[in-house]
Amino acid sequence: MMFITKIILVLLFMLLISCGGAKFVQESPGSEDVNLVTSVDQNQCEYKGEVKNKVKGYSVDFYNDSEKNLIQLGKNAAVERKGNTILISDYKEYRGTQSALFKIYDC
């Protein structure tokens, strides 16, 4: 299961690069129910794992959409891992590249 998740994320990443900074990441069914939170009560939530996503692009518009794309990738990964909550534990912005580490929970 984890191997398939990694393959899917790599394919999504490659798709974003090949599109020259795609502005849209398709929503997985159920991802609209995943919550983005700033903290998690470890006693009430089950840890499901983590995923690091990266998007790359060089247009001005891309910077405006990069955070949305990263969050959607995190939500899609949560659905795959049977989670309903994501927490961004590390967000980095470099020239032309943004990345984030998402911790996935079921709360």
N, C-alpha and C positions, 0 to 999 in steps of 0.2 A: 504494500500500500504506500509506504513512504517513498519507495523507488518511483512509483507511478506519479506521485505528487511532484517529485523533483523533475521528472521528465516533462510534465505538463508546464511547470513553472519555467523551465529552460526554453520550451517551445514558445511560450508567451513572450518571454524576454527576447528571443530571436525574432519573433514577429514584430515586436515594437522597434527593434533596431532596423529591420529591413524596411519598415514603413517610414524611416527617416524622422522618427519622433511622432509616433501615432498619438492622437489626442484622445483616443477612446479605447477603453478596456471593456470588453464585453462582460456583463454581469452573469455570473453563474446562477442558476435557479436556487432561490433560498438566500442569496447573499444580501438581499434587502433587509433580512431579519437579523443580520449580524450587527452588533453594537460596537462602536469605537469608544473606548473609555480611557480615562487618564489614570485610573488605579483599579486594582482588583482585590477583593476580599479572598485571600487564599483559603480560608476556612469554608467558604461557600461556593467556590468554583473549582472545577477539575481542570488541571493543566493538560492541554492536548498537544503541545509542541510549539515550535516556532518556525518561521520562514523568513528569509531575507529576500527582499525584492529590490530590483534596480531597474530604473528606466533611464534611457539615454536619448538626448536630442539637443538640437542647437538653435531652434527658432525661438523667438520671443514668446510666441503663443504657447510653446511647449512648457515653459517655466510656469505659466499660469495653470496648466492642467496636470503637471507632474505629480503633485500631492494627491489629487483626485485619483489619478491612475494607480499610484502606489497603494492608496487605501483600498481601492477596488480589488487589486491583486491580493491584498491581505484578507479581505472579506471572502474572496473566492477560495483562498487556501483554507480559511476557517470552515467553510461549507464542506470541503473535501475531507477535513479531519474531524467532522462532526462537532464543531465548536459553534458557539453563538456570540462570542465576545472576542475582540482583539484589542491589544494594548501595544502602542508603538513604544518600543524600548530604546530605539536608536534611530534617529533621522539625520542623514548627512546630505549636504548639498555641495556638489563640486561643480566646476565649470562643465556644463553639458550633461551632468549625471546627477541623479538623485537616488538615494537608497534608504531603505528603512528595514528594521528588524521588527517583526510582529510576533508577539507572544499570543498564542491562541488558547482560549479557555471555553469551557462549557459551564455556564452559570445558571 
